[in-house]
Amino acid sequence: MEYETPLFFHVMSYAAEADRDVVDMVSGNPDWEPPQALRDGLHEYADLESEYFQYPPSEGLRSLREEIATRRGVDIEQVVVTNGAGEANYLAMARALERDAGSEVILTDPVYSYYPGKTTMLGGEPTYVEAAEDGQLDPEAAREAASEETAAIVVNTPNNPTGAVYPESTVRELVAIAEENDAILVADEVYDHYDLSGTFSSALEVDSDHRIVTNAFSKSLAITGFRVGYAIFPPHLVEDAKSRHMLVNVAGSAPAQYAVLQALRETGPEYYEANRELLRERVDTFTAALEAAGAEYTRPDGAFYVLARFEGYPGTLENVERLIDEAGVAGMPGEAFGTAREDWLRFALVTPRLQEAADRLAEYFG
């Protein structure tokens, strides 16, 4: 079987091996500090008795699952703590496909690059629905694409790479489309704390047995290396998800889960708002540089990515490598996210060298 392998690590390796200084705007690794409570939790865990260094419960520390369940308004038994949002999406898509309710997976275009790879890995067949210029998804387009062969509809809001935030009406319609076709809406909400528009609506707000919500603390707590995520399943889908999780991972990291729990309990809303404000400032700085360079661009309503199109410079892998070599800025090729934005480049706004990168781009394309 051939998988669709994302290009992220290829681009990062190319940038790392370049003969010049390069500003990394490829990966979505927040460059700001995690909460102090998270660091305190790690120190505290290191001093616990040795029994705490053994296998934790496979589905996650009960105290962390309780915290998640309370915050999200669901039953604790619906919550599975996973190895980041990546595994959460894998488990959700697997449960959708193994119900013998079709093999089609509806994805958006542009699409987060890991969804197509997971689809083919799980034996599914991707069907793409093109998003609007602003990244919004027209539910009617998804309805036209759906059929009795549709097993899952996978969406990401706030969206990577477009920055779109789906309104409540779109989320409700997507759940309804899933119900109409005996499909599962998989809603990846990993950027929920980076809603810059105030319009984010979680799929959990719609009561349905046809939706699974995935999330992680990687972005919200600036800890992508901790790999602590979760999925919230309908009751009839959760047990087999727990079994698959156990067979693949046995269990997640107990120290990481412990520290995340401490951070959730002791970190106030001001932490998240400060990070959103930093992101707003970076959006302003970077888009101003793109204007100076004569580029067309998307202004994100959420997440922390900007898509840009430079005249005569399509978003191919070859041009990304050229930009690294000649301008010292590493972004992602638009072709990595499907066909709808092949002429574009995607830049992650999570670097303290954002102004430097902006100046380099303005000079290079100006």
C-alpha positions in Angstrom: 0.0 0.0 0.0 1.2 3.5 -0.8 0.6 6.2 1.7 0.4 10.0 1.2 3.4 11.1 3.2 3.3 14.7 4.4 6.2 17.0 3.2 6.8 18.7 6.6 9.8 16.7 7.6 11.4 17.0 4.1 11.1 20.8 4.2 12.4 21.0 7.8 15.4 18.8 6.9 16.2 20.8 3.8 16.1 24.0 5.9 18.3 22.5 8.6 20.9 21.4 6.1 21.0 24.7 4.2 24.3 26.6 3.8 22.8 29.7 5.3 20.8 31.0 8.2 17.1 30.1 7.8 14.0 31.3 9.7 11.8 28.3 10.3 8.1 29.1 9.4 7.3 25.5 8.7 6.3 23.7 11.9 3.4 24.7 14.2 5.6 24.7 17.4 4.6 27.6 19.6 7.6 29.6 20.6 6.1 31.0 23.7 6.4 29.6 27.3 4.1 26.9 28.6 2.3 27.7 31.9 4.5 27.7 35.0 2.1 25.2 36.6 3.0 22.7 33.9 6.7 22.9 34.8 5.8 22.7 38.5 3.8 19.6 37.8 6.8 17.9 36.1 9.0 18.7 39.1 6.4 17.4 41.5 6.0 14.2 39.5 9.7 13.5 39.6 9.6 13.3 43.4 6.7 10.8 43.5 7.1 7.2 44.7 8.4 4.7 42.1 5.0 3.1 41.6 3.9 6.3 39.7 6.6 5.5 37.2 4.8 2.4 35.9 2.0 2.0 33.4 -0.9 4.4 33.9 -4.4 3.4 32.8 -4.4 2.9 29.1 -7.3 5.3 28.4 -5.5 8.0 30.4 -5.2 9.2 34.0 -8.7 9.2 35.5 -8.1 12.6 37.0 -7.2 14.1 33.7 -10.1 12.4 31.9 -12.4 13.8 34.6 -11.1 17.3 34.1 -11.6 17.1 30.3 -15.1 15.6 30.7 -16.1 18.4 33.1 -14.7 21.1 30.8 -16.3 19.7 27.7 -19.6 18.7 29.3 -19.4 14.9 28.5 -19.3 11.7 30.4 -15.9 10.6 31.5 -16.3 7.2 29.7 -16.5 9.0 26.4 -12.9 10.5 26.8 -9.8 8.7 25.6 -6.4 10.4 26.2 -4.2 9.9 23.2 -0.8 10.4 21.9 -1.5 13.9 20.7 -4.3 15.0 18.3 -2.6 12.9 15.7 -3.6 9.6 17.4 -7.0 11.1 18.3 -7.8 11.7 14.6 -6.5 8.2 13.7 -8.7 6.6 16.3 -11.7 8.6 15.2 -11.3 7.9 11.5 -10.7 4.2 12.2 -13.9 3.9 14.2 -15.8 5.7 11.4 -14.4 3.4 8.7 -14.7 0.1 10.5 -18.5 0.4 11.0 -19.1 -1.1 7.5 -21.0 2.0 6.6 -18.9 3.0 3.5 -15.3 3.7 2.7 -15.4 7.3 1.6 -13.8 10.0 3.7 -14.8 13.6 2.8 -11.9 16.0 3.2 -11.6 19.7 2.6 -9.3 21.2 0.0 -7.0 22.7 1.1 -6.5 20.0 3.7 -4.2 19.4 6.6 -1.7 17.0 5.1 -2.0 14.2 7.6 -5.7 13.5 6.9 -5.2 12.0 3.4 -2.4 9.8 4.7 -4.5 8.5 7.5 -7.4 7.9 5.1 -5.3 5.7 2.8 -3.6 4.0 5.7 -7.0 3.0 7.0 -8.2 1.7 3.7 -10.5 4.7 3.0 -11.0 6.6 -0.2 -10.7 10.4 0.0 -13.1 12.8 -1.7 -12.3 16.5 -1.6 -14.7 19.5 -1.2 -13.1 22.8 -2.1 -13.3 25.5 0.5 -14.1 29.1 -0.4 -11.4 31.7 -1.0 -11.6 32.7 2.7 -11.3 29.1 3.8 -14.9 28.7 4.8 -16.7 25.4 4.0 -20.1 25.5 2.3 -22.1 22.8 4.0 -24.2 22.4 0.8 -21.0 21.4 -1.1 -20.3 18.8 1.5 -23.9 17.6 1.3 -23.7 17.2 -2.5 -20.4 15.2 -2.0 -21.8 12.9 0.7 -23.6 9.6 -0.1 -24.3 6.2 1.5 -20.6 5.4 0.8 -19.5 8.2 3.1 -18.0 6.9 6.3 -16.5 10.1 7.7 -16.4 13.9 7.1 -13.2 15.3 8.6 -12.9 19.0 9.3 -10.5 21.2 11.2 -11.7 24.4 12.9 -9.9 26.8 13.5 -8.4 25.6 10.3 -4.9 24.7 9.2 -3.8 26.0 6.7 -6.5 28.7 5.9 -7.1 30.2 9.3 -10.9 29.9 8.8 -13.1 29.5 11.9 -16.4 27.7 11.1 -19.5 29.4 12.5 -22.1 27.5 14.5 -24.4 27.2 11.5 -21.7 25.3 9.5 -20.9 23.0 12.4 -24.6 22.1 12.9 -25.1 21.5 9.2 -22.0 19.2 9.0 -23.4 17.1 11.9 -26.7 16.9 10.1 -25.1 15.8 6.9 -23.2 13.1 8.8 -26.5 11.9 10.4 -28.3 11.9 7.0 -25.7 9.6 5.5 -24.9 7.4 8.5 -21.4 8.9 8.6 -19.3 10.3 11.4 -18.2 14.0 11.6 -14.6 14.1 12.9 -14.1 17.6 14.2 -10.4 18.4 14.9 -10.5 21.4 17.3 -6.8 21.5 18.3 -6.6 25.3 17.7 -9.7 26.1 19.7 -7.8 28.4 22.0 -6.5 30.4 19.0 -9.9 31.7 17.8 -9.1 35.3 17.0 -12.6 36.0 15.7 -14.8 35.0 18.7 -16.9 32.9 16.4 -15.6 29.4 17.1 -18.3 26.8 17.8 -17.4 23.3 19.0 -19.1 20.2 17.5 -19.8 19.2 21.1 -22.5 21.9 21.2 -24.5 19.6 18.9 -25.9 16.5 20.6 -25.4 13.6 18.2 -24.1 10.1 18.0 -22.6 11.0 14.6 -19.7 13.2 15.7 -16.3 12.7 17.3 -14.3 15.6 18.6 -10.6 15.5 18.8 -8.2 17.9 20.5 -4.8 18.2 22.2 -2.8 20.4 24.6 0.1 20.6 22.2 -0.8 24.1 20.9 -2.9 25.5 23.7 -0.2 24.9 26.3 2.8 25.2 23.9 3.9 21.6 24.5 3.9 19.8 21.1 6.6 17.5 22.4 4.4 16.2 25.3 2.0 14.3 23.0 -1.1 14.6 25.2 -4.4 14.8 23.2 -7.8 13.3 23.5 -10.9 12.2 21.6 -14.5 12.3 22.7 -16.6 9.5 21.3 -20.3 8.7 21.2 -20.9 5.9 23.8 -21.4 3.2 21.1 -18.0 3.9 19.5 -15.7 4.4 22.5 -14.9 0.9 23.7 -13.3 -0.3 20.4 -11.4 3.0 20.3 -10.0 2.2 23.7 -9.0 -1.2 22.5 -7.3 0.1 19.4 -5.5 2.7 21.5 -4.3 0.0 23.9 -3.1 -2.3 21.1 -1.1 0.6 19.4 0.2 2.5 22.4 -0.4 0.4 25.5 -0.7 3.8 27.4 0.4 7.4 27.2 3.0 9.2 29.3 2.0 9.5 32.9 4.3 12.4 33.8 3.1 14.4 30.7 -0.5 13.8 31.6 0.1 14.7 35.3 1.7 18.0 34.3 -1.0 18.8 31.8 -3.6 18.3 34.6 -1.7 20.6 36.9 -1.6 23.2 34.2 -5.3 23.0 33.4 -6.2 23.3 37.1 -3.9 26.3 37.9 -3.7 28.3 34.7 -6.2 31.2 34.3 -7.7 32.6 31.1 -5.1 35.4 31.0 -2.5 32.9 29.8 -4.5 32.0 26.7 -5.5 35.6 26.0 -1.9 36.8 26.1 -0.9 34.2 23.5 -3.9 35.2 21.3 -2.8 38.9 21.6 0.7 38.0 20.6 -0.6 36.1 17.6 -2.8 39.1 16.6 0.3 41.3 16.6 2.2 38.8 14.5 -0.6 38.6 12.0 -0.5 42.4 11.6 3.3 42.4 11.3 3.5 39.6 8.8 0.6 40.6 6.6 2.0 44.2 6.4 5.3 42.7 5.0 3.3 40.7 2.5 1.5 43.8 1.3 4.9 45.5 0.9 6.0 42.6 -1.2 2.9 42.8 -3.4 1.6 39.4 -2.3 -2.0 38.2 -2.0 -2.7 36.6 1.4 -5.2 35.2 3.7 -5.7 36.9 7.1 -6.5 34.1 9.6 -9.5 34.2 11.9 -7.9 31.5 14.0 -4.9 29.1 14.3 -1.5 30.6 13.4 -0.9 30.3 9.7 -0.9 32.6 6.8 -1.3 31.6 3.1 0.4 33.9 0.7 0.7 34.0 -3.1 3.5 35.8 -4.9 3.0 36.6 -8.6 5.0 34.2 -10.8 6.1 32.1 -7.8 3.8 29.1 -7.4 3.8 27.1 -4.2 5.8 24.1 -5.3 8.3 22.2 -3.3 11.0 23.4 -5.7 10.1 27.0 -5.0 10.1 26.4 -1.3 13.6 25.0 -1.5 14.6 28.0 -3.6 13.1 30.4 -1.0 15.2 28.7 1.7 18.4 29.0 -0.3 17.9 32.5 -1.6 15.8 34.3 1.0 16.5 32.3 4.2 12.8 31.7 5.0 11.3 28.2 5.2 7.6 27.8 4.5 5.4 25.0 3.3 4.4 24.5 -0.4 0.7 25.0 -1.1 0.7 21.8 -3.1 1.2 20.0 0.2 -2.4 20.9 1.2 -4.2 19.7 -1.9 -4.9 21.3 -5.3 -7.0 24.3 -4.4 -4.0 26.4 -3.2 -1.2 25.0 -5.3 0.0 28.6 -6.1 0.3 29.6 -2.5 2.8 29.2 0.3 2.0 28.6 3.9 3.9 30.3 6.8 3.6 29.5 10.5 3.6 32.6 12.7 5.3 30.8 15.6 8.8 32.2 15.6 10.4 35.0 17.6 12.2 35.9 14.3 8.9 36.8 12.6 9.9 40.4 11.8 13.2 39.2 10.4 11.4 36.7 8.2 8.9 39.4 7.1 11.8 41.7 6.1 13.5 39.0 4.1 10.4 38.2 2.2 9.6 41.9 1.5 13.2 42.4 0.2 13.2 39.2 -1.8 9.8 39.8 -3.6 9.7 43.6 -3.4 
